[in-house]
């Protein structure tokens, strides 16, 4: 690639003007192309700043002389044009907020990972050396232990209903437009909070004119404030046991605005400054250019995880303030404005169950960790387009949110007959046939469907005669409300009894069991009443009967990751559970040896231990379809890659400590 990164700019508003002006002072960038909704405006822009105009956005993305694009459109157009830029293979710097909700952001980073194209959210102030200097001062203890944080960003713009700041159809309001700055500043300097509370004063158009948020950091809180109709000081203030750190005008760092002020307890002050000479947007453009020149597909300064979590907290802030947009509901199109297509990006191995006329993907997408409809939709779209067909839910998950969100997504996308829904009910204390029927009523209503493809009893109640369970399940089959059934956390003896009774009546029995099963054997239950199919007797039973196993926690809830380095509170937004659970549930000497072997085999096969562990589940001598719980499309794709790993019988036995070596 040439030393100069050739930039194209989508849209020609004030922020685009600033970027183009600063780009002239960058080390590595040159403006090559510009596109506007109004071609005459693109020509005028080029006359001032350079570059050649394109007839429209699509034409600019099709140009061969563009290496990177800066998306400067209004908020509501970010997700579609960022998707199109990524599909065109253009490194993409997209103005904040990257998406209007976490679902949009997840979908974009999923596309970036799939295409191998760099995507960066344009949080320009985070990329400036002044913010990194401030964080180092905090890390070095210059103000002692942090005891408080406050930050604000506000200006007085007159109420104008059609202006983007107040127009709900254009995702107006202060939270997304400027609240994102104090929010990201707190998290950049202090890390992720435990929770957010907040409120908003709404304009007549029902967008937030002013909003406050409080981030909980345990021993202290970070206070955030933004407004589009009220002047608020533009400042970051961090208090500590030894003093205070203040950053004035933090959102517009530049050659003449680089100070970080430390005020000691005795009122003495010291000013620290970075030596950066470039203007702010030149720093931003050069960061993207340097990523490109190194071949990086993600930014280390504004990482995918940071932007995904930013969207999560913005969603919570809008939720607290009562601010909603059309983007928070779904339609037939995906986030890229194209209807999701089955297996558009990949295929997945499947299995077939007697009594079910649809193929079941060998990976089953769990939904118990999704927080809203848009987030679930991003994961569902990615799963569906990578060949996934089977999705797991349950009556108790997230107090019904799992089923409600799943139902909204399936109905909006119009893909019910393409999917296998695995639902569960009859969880204690409501573990009776009557409760099962009532819960199934609710599940079907939430899921907006009149049947479930697979229905599992979430637990067994051994006080209920097995005949009553089987009769109740067949009553639902006869009504057409379920197709096949099974049990989650059931013993093999009870399943045998159920199937013996079903055969005596000329009916079908349990088609599957959904117990825990993974390369790491569950030493103690994750939750009360959990059972595992990992024992030798249970494995032999599955092999002898041919009854399929749909194991939950098939990857042992992160045991095969580097969990020793994970702090106890790190599970909030990532895949890693706590260290305490690792030791209590999975941390036996035998499991640690299995983990060691998985890492060794992963190194030989140029993959990860987590993928080896999942491949192990898929290479059993009985049919398996593994339940997985990725939080991001990138984690999903990582899991799907395990479907392509071949393990020999010797390797499977060696991983499970049944052989001294893995063979040749």
C-alpha positions as CSV (number, residue, x, y, z in Angstrom):
1,X,0.0,0.0,0.0
2,X,1.2,3.5,-0.8
3,X,2.5,5.7,2.1
4,X,-0.5,7.9,1.7
5,X,-3.9,6.4,2.6
6,X,-6.5,7.6,0.0
7,X,-9.6,8.8,1.8
8,X,-13.2,9.1,0.7
9,X,-15.8,11.0,2.7
10,X,-19.5,10.1,2.7
11,X,-21.5,13.3,3.4
12,X,-20.5,16.9,3.4
13,X,-21.8,18.4,6.7
14,X,-19.8,20.3,9.3
15,X,-18.0,17.3,10.8
16,X,-16.9,16.3,7.3
17,X,-15.5,19.8,6.7
18,X,-13.5,19.5,9.9
19,X,-12.2,16.1,9.0
20,X,-11.1,17.3,5.5
21,X,-9.5,20.4,6.9
22,X,-7.5,18.4,9.5
23,X,-6.6,15.7,7.0
24,X,-4.3,18.1,5.2
25,X,-2.1,18.0,8.4
26,X,-2.0,14.2,8.7
27,X,1.2,12.2,8.1
28,X,-0.4,9.5,6.1
29,X,-3.7,10.7,4.6
30,X,-4.9,12.4,1.4
31,X,-8.5,13.3,0.4
32,X,-9.3,11.5,-2.8
33,X,-13.1,11.3,-3.1
34,X,-16.2,12.9,-1.7
35,X,-19.9,12.0,-2.1
36,X,-23.0,13.9,-1.0
37,X,-26.8,13.5,-1.3
38,X,-26.5,16.6,-3.5
39,X,-23.8,16.2,-6.3
40,X,-23.4,19.9,-6.5
41,X,-22.5,20.0,-2.8
42,X,-19.9,17.3,-3.4
43,X,-18.3,19.4,-6.2
44,X,-18.3,22.5,-4.0
45,X,-16.7,20.5,-1.1
46,X,-13.9,19.2,-3.4
47,X,-13.3,22.7,-4.7
48,X,-12.5,23.7,-1.2
49,X,-10.7,20.6,0.2
50,X,-9.5,18.6,-2.8
51,X,-10.4,15.2,-4.2
52,X,-12.8,14.2,-6.9
53,X,-16.6,14.1,-6.4
54,X,-18.7,10.9,-6.9
55,X,-22.3,10.9,-8.1
56,X,-23.5,9.3,-4.9
57,X,-22.4,7.2,-1.9
58,X,-22.5,3.9,-3.7
59,X,-20.4,5.3,-6.6
60,X,-17.7,6.4,-4.1
61,X,-17.6,3.0,-2.5
62,X,-17.1,1.4,-5.9
63,X,-14.0,3.4,-6.7
64,X,-10.7,1.7,-6.9
65,X,-8.7,4.7,-5.8
66,X,-10.2,4.8,-2.3
67,X,-8.5,2.9,0.6
68,X,-10.6,4.2,3.5
69,X,-13.9,6.0,4.0
70,X,-15.0,8.4,6.6
71,X,-18.8,8.1,7.2
72,X,-20.0,11.5,8.3
73,X,-23.7,11.0,7.7
74,X,-26.4,11.7,10.3
75,X,-26.7,9.0,13.0
76,X,-29.6,7.1,11.4
77,X,-27.6,6.3,8.2
78,X,-24.4,5.0,9.9
79,X,-25.3,1.3,10.1
80,X,-26.4,0.9,6.5
81,X,-23.5,2.8,4.9
82,X,-20.9,1.3,7.2
83,X,-22.2,-2.2,6.2
84,X,-21.9,-1.2,2.5
85,X,-18.4,0.2,3.0
86,X,-17.3,-3.0,4.7
87,X,-18.8,-5.2,1.9
88,X,-17.0,-3.0,-0.6
89,X,-13.7,-3.8,1.2
90,X,-13.1,-0.2,2.4
91,X,-11.5,0.4,5.8
92,X,-14.2,2.3,7.6
93,X,-14.0,5.1,10.1
94,X,-17.6,5.8,11.1
95,X,-18.7,8.8,13.1
96,X,-20.1,8.1,16.6
97,X,-22.4,6.6,17.6
98,X,-21.4,3.7,15.4
99,X,-24.9,2.4,15.7
100,X,-28.2,3.5,17.2
101,X,-28.2,0.5,19.6
102,X,-26.1,-2.4,20.5
103,X,-27.6,-4.6,17.9
104,X,-26.5,-2.3,15.1
105,X,-23.0,-2.2,16.5
106,X,-22.8,-6.0,16.9
107,X,-23.9,-6.5,13.4
108,X,-21.2,-4.1,12.1
109,X,-18.4,-5.7,13.9
110,X,-19.6,-9.1,12.9
111,X,-19.5,-8.0,9.2
112,X,-16.0,-6.5,9.8
113,X,-14.7,-9.7,11.2
114,X,-16.3,-11.8,8.4
115,X,-14.9,-9.6,5.7
116,X,-11.5,-8.9,7.4
117,X,-12.0,-5.2,7.0
118,X,-10.9,-2.6,9.5
119,X,-13.8,-0.8,11.3
120,X,-13.3,2.0,13.8
121,X,-15.7,4.2,15.7
122,X,-14.7,7.8,15.3
123,X,-14.1,8.7,19.0
124,X,-11.4,11.1,17.9
125,X,-10.7,12.5,21.4
126,X,-9.9,9.0,22.7
127,X,-7.2,8.6,20.1
128,X,-5.5,11.8,21.1
129,X,-2.3,11.5,23.3
130,X,-3.8,13.8,26.0
131,X,-6.4,11.1,27.0
132,X,-3.7,8.5,27.2
133,X,-1.5,10.8,29.3
134,X,-4.5,11.3,31.6
135,X,-5.0,7.6,32.1
136,X,-1.3,7.1,32.8
137,X,-1.4,9.8,35.5
138,X,-4.3,8.0,37.1
139,X,-2.6,4.6,36.8
140,X,0.6,6.1,38.3
141,X,-1.4,7.2,41.4
142,X,-1.0,11.0,40.8
143,X,-4.3,11.7,42.6
144,X,-4.3,8.5,44.8
145,X,-7.3,6.2,44.8
146,X,-10.1,7.5,42.7
147,X,-13.1,8.6,44.8
148,X,-15.3,10.4,42.2
149,X,-15.7,11.3,38.5
150,X,-17.9,13.9,36.8
151,X,-18.1,15.0,33.1
152,X,-20.4,17.1,31.0
153,X,-21.0,18.2,27.5
154,X,-23.8,20.7,26.7
155,X,-24.8,23.5,24.4
156,X,-27.9,25.6,23.8
157,X,-29.3,24.9,20.4
158,X,-32.8,26.3,19.9
159,X,-35.7,23.8,19.6
160,X,-36.1,23.1,15.9
161,X,-38.3,20.0,15.4
162,X,-37.0,19.2,12.0
163,X,-33.3,19.5,12.9
164,X,-31.4,16.3,13.5
165,X,-30.8,17.2,17.1
166,X,-34.5,17.2,17.9
167,X,-35.9,14.9,15.1
168,X,-36.7,11.5,16.6
169,X,-36.8,10.0,13.1
170,X,-33.1,11.0,12.7
171,X,-32.2,9.6,16.2
172,X,-32.0,13.0,17.7
173,X,-31.3,13.9,21.3
174,X,-28.2,14.5,23.4
175,X,-27.4,11.0,24.8
176,X,-26.3,9.6,21.4
177,X,-24.9,12.9,20.0
178,X,-22.9,14.2,23.0
179,X,-23.6,12.0,26.0
180,X,-21.4,9.4,24.4
181,X,-18.4,11.6,25.2
182,X,-18.6,11.7,29.0
183,X,-19.8,8.1,29.0
184,X,-16.8,6.9,27.0
185,X,-14.4,9.2,29.0
186,X,-15.4,7.5,32.3
187,X,-15.0,4.0,30.9
188,X,-11.7,4.9,29.1
189,X,-10.2,6.3,32.3
190,X,-11.8,4.0,34.9
191,X,-12.9,0.8,33.2
192,X,-16.4,-0.7,32.9
193,X,-19.0,0.1,35.6
194,X,-21.2,-2.4,37.3
195,X,-24.5,-0.6,36.4
196,X,-26.1,2.6,35.2
197,X,-29.0,4.7,36.4
198,X,-30.2,7.9,34.9
199,X,-33.0,10.1,33.7
200,X,-33.8,12.6,30.9
201,X,-35.8,15.7,30.2
202,X,-37.5,15.2,26.9
203,X,-38.1,17.7,24.2
204,X,-41.6,17.9,22.6
205,X,-40.4,15.5,19.9
206,X,-39.7,12.9,22.6
207,X,-35.9,13.0,22.3
208,X,-33.7,13.9,25.2
209,X,-33.0,17.6,25.5
210,X,-31.0,17.0,28.7
211,X,-29.9,13.8,30.4
212,X,-28.0,12.6,33.4
213,X,-26.5,9.2,34.2
214,X,-24.7,7.7,37.2
215,X,-22.2,4.9,36.7
216,X,-21.7,2.6,39.6
217,X,-18.1,1.8,40.4
218,X,-18.7,0.3,43.8
219,X,-16.9,2.7,46.1
220,X,-17.9,5.7,44.1
221,X,-20.0,6.8,41.1
222,X,-19.3,8.6,37.9
223,X,-21.7,11.5,37.2
224,X,-22.5,12.2,33.6
225,X,-24.5,15.2,32.2
226,X,-25.4,16.2,28.6
227,X,-27.8,18.7,27.0
228,X,-28.6,20.1,23.6
229,X,-30.6,23.1,24.8
230,X,-28.5,24.1,27.9
231,X,-24.9,25.2,28.3
232,X,-22.9,22.7,30.4
233,X,-19.2,23.0,31.1
234,X,-17.1,20.8,28.8
235,X,-14.9,19.1,31.3
236,X,-13.7,15.9,32.9
237,X,-13.0,16.0,36.6
238,X,-11.6,13.0,38.5
239,X,-11.2,13.2,42.3
240,X,-8.9,11.1,44.4
241,X,-7.5,10.7,47.9
242,X,-4.5,12.8,47.0
243,X,-5.9,15.4,44.7
244,X,-8.0,16.2,41.6
245,X,-7.4,15.7,37.8
246,X,-9.1,18.2,35.5
247,X,-9.3,18.3,31.7
248,X,-11.0,21.3,30.1
249,X,-12.4,21.1,26.6
250,X,-11.5,17.4,26.6
251,X,-13.5,16.7,23.4
252,X,-11.4,19.1,21.3
253,X,-7.8,18.4,22.1
254,X,-5.3,20.0,19.7
255,X,-1.9,21.8,19.6
256,X,-3.3,24.6,21.7
257,X,-5.3,22.5,24.1
258,X,-3.3,19.6,25.6
259,X,-3.2,20.3,29.3
260,X,-4.1,17.8,32.1
261,X,-4.2,19.6,35.4
262,X,-3.4,17.9,38.7
263,X,-4.4,19.8,41.8
264,X,-2.9,18.6,45.0
265,X,-4.6,18.6,48.4
266,X,-2.5,21.7,49.3
267,X,-4.0,23.5,46.3
268,X,-0.7,23.4,44.3
269,X,-1.2,22.7,40.6
270,X,0.9,21.1,37.9
271,X,0.0,21.0,34.2
272,X,1.0,18.0,32.1
273,X,0.9,18.2,28.4
274,X,1.4,15.9,25.4
275,X,3.7,17.1,22.6
276,X,1.2,16.4,19.8
277,X,1.4,19.0,17.0
278,X,-1.3,17.6,14.7
279,X,-4.9,18.8,14.9
280,X,-7.4,16.3,16.4
281,X,-8.9,14.8,13.3
282,X,-5.5,14.4,11.7
283,X,-4.5,12.2,14.7
284,X,-7.6,10.2,14.2
285,X,-7.0,9.7,10.4
286,X,-3.4,8.7,11.1
287,X,-4.4,6.2,13.6
288,X,-6.6,4.5,11.0
289,X,-3.8,4.8,8.5
290,X,-1.3,3.2,10.8
291,X,-3.7,0.3,11.5
292,X,-4.0,-0.2,7.7
293,X,-0.3,-0.1,7.1
294,X,0.3,-2.6,9.9
295,X,-2.4,-4.9,8.5
296,X,-4.5,-4.6,11.7
297,X,-8.2,-5.4,11.3
298,X,-9.2,-3.8,14.7
299,X,-8.1,-0.7,16.5
300,X,-6.3,-1.0,19.8
301,X,-7.5,2.5,20.8
302,X,-11.2,2.1,20.1
303,X,-11.6,-1.7,20.1
304,X,-14.7,-3.7,19.0
305,X,-15.3,-4.6,22.7
306,X,-15.1,-0.9,23.7
307,X,-17.6,0.2,21.1
308,X,-19.9,-2.7,21.7
309,X,-20.0,-1.9,25.4
310,X,-20.5,1.8,24.6
311,X,-23.6,0.9,22.7
312,X,-24.8,-1.3,25.6
313,X,-24.5,1.6,28.1
314,X,-26.1,4.1,25.7
315,X,-29.0,1.7,25.4
316,X,-29.3,1.5,29.2
317,X,-29.1,5.3,29.4
318,X,-31.8,5.8,26.8
319,X,-33.9,3.2,28.5
320,X,-33.6,5.0,31.8
321,X,-34.5,8.3,30.1
322,X,-37.4,6.9,28.1
323,X,-35.9,7.6,24.7
324,X,-36.7,5.1,21.9
325,X,-36.2,5.1,18.1
326,X,-37.7,3.2,15.2
327,X,-34.4,1.3,15.1
328,X,-35.2,-0.3,18.4
329,X,-38.0,-2.3,16.6
330,X,-37.4,-4.7,13.7
331,X,-38.7,-5.3,10.2
332,X,-38.0,-7.9,7.5
333,X,-34.6,-6.4,6.7
334,X,-31.4,-7.0,8.5
335,X,-29.2,-4.3,9.8
336,X,-27.6,-4.0,6.3
337,X,-31.1,-3.2,4.9
338,X,-31.2,-6.6,3.2
339,X,-33.4,-9.5,4.3
340,X,-31.4,-12.2,6.1
341,X,-30.8,-15.2,3.9
342,X,-30.3,-18.7,5.2
343,X,-26.6,-19.8,5.0
344,X,-25.7,-16.7,3.0
345,X,-22.2,-16.7,4.5
346,X,-21.5,-20.3,5.5
347,X,-23.0,-23.7,6.1
348,X,-23.2,-25.8,9.2
349,X,-23.4,-29.6,9.7
350,X,-26.8,-30.8,10.7
351,X,-28.5,-33.8,12.3
352,X,-32.0,-35.1,11.9
353,X,-34.5,-36.2,14.7
354,X,-37.3,-38.7,14.0
355,X,-40.6,-36.8,14.0
356,X,-39.1,-33.5,13.0
357,X,-39.1,-32.5,9.3
358,X,-36.4,-29.8,9.6
359,X,-32.6,-30.2,9.9
360,X,-31.1,-29.3,13.2
361,X,-27.8,-27.5,13.1
362,X,-25.1,-29.1,15.1
363,X,-24.6,-25.8,17.0
364,X,-27.6,-24.4,18.8
365,X,-27.7,-20.7,19.6
366,X,-28.6,-20.0,23.2
367,X,-30.6,-16.9,24.0
368,X,-30.5,-16.6,27.8
369,X,-27.8,-13.9,27.7
370,X,-29.4,-11.5,25.3
371,X,-30.7,-8.2,26.8
372,X,-33.1,-6.8,24.2
373,X,-34.6,-7.4,20.8
374,X,-32.0,-5.6,18.7
375,X,-29.1,-7.4,20.4
376,X,-30.8,-10.8,19.9
377,X,-31.5,-9.9,16.3
378,X,-27.8,-9.2,15.6
379,X,-26.9,-12.6,17.0
380,X,-29.8,-14.3,15.3
381,X,-29.1,-12.8,11.9
382,X,-25.5,-13.8,12.1
383,X,-26.3,-17.4,13.2
384,X,-29.0,-17.8,10.5
385,X,-26.7,-16.5,7.8
386,X,-23.9,-18.8,8.9
387,X,-26.2,-21.8,8.4
388,X,-27.6,-22.1,11.9
389,X,-31.2,-23.5,12.2
390,X,-31.8,-24.4,15.9
391,X,-32.2,-21.8,18.6
392,X,-32.6,-22.6,22.3
393,X,-34.8,-20.7,24.8
394,X,-36.8,-21.4,27.9
395,X,-39.9,-20.1,29.8
396,X,-37.7,-18.9,32.7
397,X,-34.9,-17.2,30.7
398,X,-34.6,-13.5,31.6
399,X,-38.1,-13.5,33.1
400,X,-39.6,-14.1,29.6
401,X,-37.3,-11.6,27.7
402,X,-35.5,-14.4,25.9
403,X,-38.8,-15.7,24.4
404,X,-40.2,-12.3,23.8
405,X,-37.2,-11.0,21.9
406,X,-36.8,-14.2,20.0
407,X,-40.4,-14.1,18.9
408,X,-40.2,-10.5,17.8
409,X,-37.0,-11.2,15.7
410,X,-38.5,-14.4,14.0
411,X,-41.8,-12.7,13.2
412,X,-40.1,-9.5,11.9
413,X,-37.7,-11.5,9.7
414,X,-40.4,-13.9,8.5
415,X,-38.2,-17.0,9.0
416,X,-40.3,-19.2,11.3
417,X,-40.4,-22.2,9.0
418,X,-36.6,-22.0,8.5
419,X,-35.9,-22.4,12.2
420,X,-36.1,-25.1,14.8
421,X,-37.1,-23.6,18.1
422,X,-36.0,-25.6,21.2
423,X,-38.2,-24.5,24.1
424,X,-38.2,-25.6,27.7
425,X,-40.6,-25.4,30.6
426,X,-41.6,-27.0,33.9
427,X,-38.7,-25.6,35.9
428,X,-39.0,-25.9,39.7
429,X,-40.9,-24.9,41.7
430,X,-43.5,-25.2,38.9
431,X,-42.5,-28.7,37.8
432,X,-45.8,-30.5,37.1
433,X,-47.7,-31.4,34.0
434,X,-50.3,-28.7,34.7
435,X,-47.6,-26.1,35.1
436,X,-46.0,-27.2,31.9
437,X,-49.2,-26.7,29.9
438,X,-49.7,-23.2,31.4
439,X,-46.1,-22.2,30.7
440,X,-46.3,-23.5,27.2
441,X,-49.3,-21.2,26.7
442,X,-47.2,-18.3,27.7
443,X,-44.1,-19.4,25.7
444,X,-46.1,-19.7,22.5
445,X,-47.6,-16.3,23.0
446,X,-44.2,-14.7,23.7
447,X,-42.7,-16.5,20.7
448,X,-45.6,-15.5,18.4
449,X,-45.9,-19.0,17.1
450,X,-48.4,-21.8,17.5
451,X,-45.9,-24.6,17.9
452,X,-42.4,-25.5,19.1
453,X,-40.3,-27.9,17.1
454,X,-38.6,-29.3,20.2
455,X,-39.9,-29.1,23.7
456,X,-37.8,-30.2,26.8
457,X,-38.9,-30.5,30.3
458,X,-36.4,-28.2,32.1
459,X,-36.2,-30.5,35.1
460,X,-37.7,-33.8,36.3
461,X,-40.1,-34.1,39.2
462,X,-39.7,-37.7,40.4
463,X,-42.8,-37.4,42.5
464,X,-44.8,-37.3,39.2
465,X,-45.4,-40.8,37.8
466,X,-43.6,-41.1,34.5
467,X,-46.8,-42.0,32.7
468,X,-48.3,-38.6,33.7
469,X,-45.3,-36.8,32.1
470,X,-45.5,-38.8,28.9
471,X,-49.3,-38.5,28.6
472,X,-49.1,-34.7,29.1
473,X,-46.4,-34.3,26.5
474,X,-48.3,-36.4,23.9
475,X,-51.4,-34.3,24.6
476,X,-49.4,-31.3,23.4
477,X,-48.2,-33.3,20.3
478,X,-51.8,-34.2,19.5
479,X,-52.8,-30.5,19.8
480,X,-50.0,-29.7,17.3
481,X,-48.2,-27.4,19.9
482,X,-45.0,-29.5,19.9
483,X,-43.3,-31.8,17.4
484,X,-40.8,-33.8,19.5
485,X,-39.9,-33.8,23.1
486,X,-37.0,-34.5,25.5
487,X,-35.7,-33.7,29.0
488,X,-33.1,-31.3,30.3
489,X,-31.3,-32.5,33.5
490,X,-33.0,-35.9,33.4
491,X,-31.4,-39.2,34.4
492,X,-31.1,-42.0,31.9
493,X,-33.2,-44.3,34.1
494,X,-36.2,-41.9,34.0
495,X,-35.8,-41.5,30.2
496,X,-35.8,-45.3,29.8
497,X,-38.9,-45.5,31.9
498,X,-40.6,-42.8,29.9
499,X,-39.7,-44.5,26.6
500,X,-40.8,-47.9,27.8
501,X,-44.2,-46.5,28.7
502,X,-44.4,-44.6,25.4
503,X,-43.7,-47.8,23.4
504,X,-46.4,-49.7,25.4
505,X,-48.9,-47.1,24.2
506,X,-47.6,-47.2,20.6
507,X,-46.3,-43.6,20.9
508,X,-42.9,-41.9,20.5
509,X,-40.7,-41.3,23.5
510,X,-38.0,-38.8,24.4
511,X,-36.0,-37.9,21.3
512,X,-33.2,-36.1,23.1
513,X,-31.6,-35.2,26.4
514,X,-30.3,-31.7,27.2
515,X,-27.8,-32.3,30.0
516,X,-24.4,-30.7,30.6
517,X,-21.6,-32.3,28.6
518,X,-18.2,-30.9,27.7
519,X,-14.5,-31.9,27.6
520,X,-14.3,-30.6,31.1
521,X,-16.5,-32.7,33.4
522,X,-18.8,-30.8,35.8
523,X,-17.6,-31.7,39.2
524,X,-20.3,-29.7,41.1
525,X,-23.6,-28.5,39.6
526,X,-23.5,-25.0,38.1
527,X,-27.1,-24.6,39.4
528,X,-29.1,-26.7,41.7
529,X,-30.7,-29.7,40.0
530,X,-28.3,-29.8,37.1
531,X,-27.2,-33.1,35.7
532,X,-24.4,-34.0,33.3
533,X,-24.1,-36.8,30.7
534,X,-20.3,-36.8,31.1
535,X,-20.1,-40.0,33.3
536,X,-19.0,-43.2,31.6
537,X,-22.4,-44.8,32.2
538,X,-24.3,-41.9,30.7
539,X,-22.0,-41.8,27.6
540,X,-22.4,-45.5,27.1
541,X,-26.2,-45.1,27.4
542,X,-26.3,-42.4,24.7
543,X,-24.2,-44.6,22.4
544,X,-26.3,-47.7,23.0
545,X,-29.7,-45.9,22.6
546,X,-28.7,-43.4,20.0
547,X,-30.7,-40.7,21.8
548,X,-29.3,-37.4,20.9
549,X,-27.6,-35.1,23.4
550,X,-28.1,-31.4,23.2
551,X,-25.5,-30.4,25.8
552,X,-25.6,-27.0,27.6
553,X,-22.4,-25.3,28.5
554,X,-20.7,-27.4,25.8
555,X,-17.6,-25.2,26.1
556,X,-17.6,-25.4,29.9
557,X,-18.5,-21.7,30.3
558,X,-15.1,-20.4,29.4
559,X,-13.0,-23.0,31.2
560,X,-10.8,-23.4,28.1
561,X,-10.0,-19.6,28.0
562,X,-7.3,-18.0,30.0
563,X,-9.6,-17.6,33.0
564,X,-6.7,-17.4,35.5
565,X,-6.1,-13.9,34.4
566,X,-9.8,-12.8,34.5
567,X,-10.9,-10.7,37.6
568,X,-13.9,-11.9,39.5
569,X,-16.1,-9.1,38.2
570,X,-15.2,-9.6,34.5
571,X,-18.3,-11.5,33.4
572,X,-20.5,-8.5,32.9
573,X,-20.1,-8.1,29.1
574,X,-17.8,-10.9,28.0
575,X,-17.8,-14.7,27.6
576,X,-15.6,-15.4,30.7
577,X,-17.3,-16.6,33.9
578,X,-15.8,-15.9,37.3
579,X,-12.7,-17.6,38.7
580,X,-14.8,-18.8,41.6
581,X,-17.0,-20.9,39.3
582,X,-14.0,-22.2,37.4
583,X,-12.5,-23.7,40.5
584,X,-15.8,-24.8,42.1
585,X,-17.4,-26.4,39.0
586,X,-14.6,-27.3,36.6
587,X,-11.3,-26.9,38.4
588,X,-10.4,-30.5,39.2
589,X,-6.9,-31.8,38.5
590,X,-8.3,-34.0,35.8
591,X,-10.0,-31.1,34.1
592,X,-6.9,-29.0,34.3
593,X,-5.0,-31.8,32.5
594,X,-7.8,-31.9,29.8
595,X,-7.4,-28.2,29.4
596,X,-3.7,-28.5,29.1
597,X,-4.1,-31.2,26.4
598,X,-6.7,-29.1,24.5
599,X,-4.1,-26.3,24.4
600,X,-1.4,-28.6,23.1
601,X,-3.6,-30.0,20.4
602,X,-4.8,-26.5,19.5
603,X,-1.3,-25.4,19.0
604,X,-0.7,-28.3,16.6
605,X,-3.8,-27.6,14.7
606,X,-3.4,-23.8,14.6
607,X,-6.6,-23.2,16.4
608,X,-7.8,-22.4,20.0
609,X,-8.4,-24.7,23.0
610,X,-12.0,-23.4,23.1
611,X,-12.5,-24.6,19.5
612,X,-10.9,-28.0,20.3
613,X,-13.2,-28.4,23.3
614,X,-16.2,-27.7,21.1
615,X,-15.0,-30.0,18.4
616,X,-14.6,-32.7,21.0
617,X,-18.3,-32.5,21.8
618,X,-19.2,-32.8,18.1
619,X,-17.0,-35.9,17.7
620,X,-18.8,-38.3,20.1
621,X,-20.0,-41.7,19.0
622,X,-23.6,-40.6,19.6
623,X,-25.5,-37.6,18.0
624,X,-24.8,-34.2,19.5
625,X,-26.0,-30.7,18.9
626,X,-24.0,-28.3,21.2
627,X,-25.7,-25.3,22.8
628,X,-23.5,-22.3,22.7
629,X,-23.9,-18.8,24.2
630,X,-21.7,-16.3,22.3
631,X,-22.2,-12.6,23.2
632,X,-20.9,-11.3,19.9
633,X,-21.0,-12.4,16.2
634,X,-17.2,-12.7,16.4
635,X,-17.5,-15.2,19.2
636,X,-20.2,-17.0,17.2
637,X,-17.9,-17.3,14.1
638,X,-15.1,-18.5,16.4
639,X,-17.4,-21.3,17.6
640,X,-18.6,-22.2,14.1
641,X,-15.0,-22.7,13.1
642,X,-14.9,-25.7,15.4
643,X,-17.3,-27.5,13.0
644,X,-14.4,-27.7,10.5
645,X,-11.9,-29.3,13.0
646,X,-11.3,-33.0,12.4
647,X,-10.5,-35.1,15.5
648,X,-9.4,-38.7,15.3
649,X,-10.7,-41.2,17.7
650,X,-7.2,-41.4,19.3
651,X,-7.3,-37.6,19.7
652,X,-10.7,-37.6,21.3
653,X,-9.6,-40.3,23.8
654,X,-6.4,-38.5,24.6
655,X,-8.2,-35.3,25.3
656,X,-10.5,-37.1,27.7
657,X,-7.5,-38.8,29.5
658,X,-8.5,-42.2,28.0
659,X,-5.2,-42.6,26.1
660,X,-1.6,-41.7,26.8
661,X,-1.1,-40.1,23.4
662,X,-3.1,-38.5,20.6
663,X,-1.9,-40.9,17.9
664,X,-0.2,-39.8,14.7
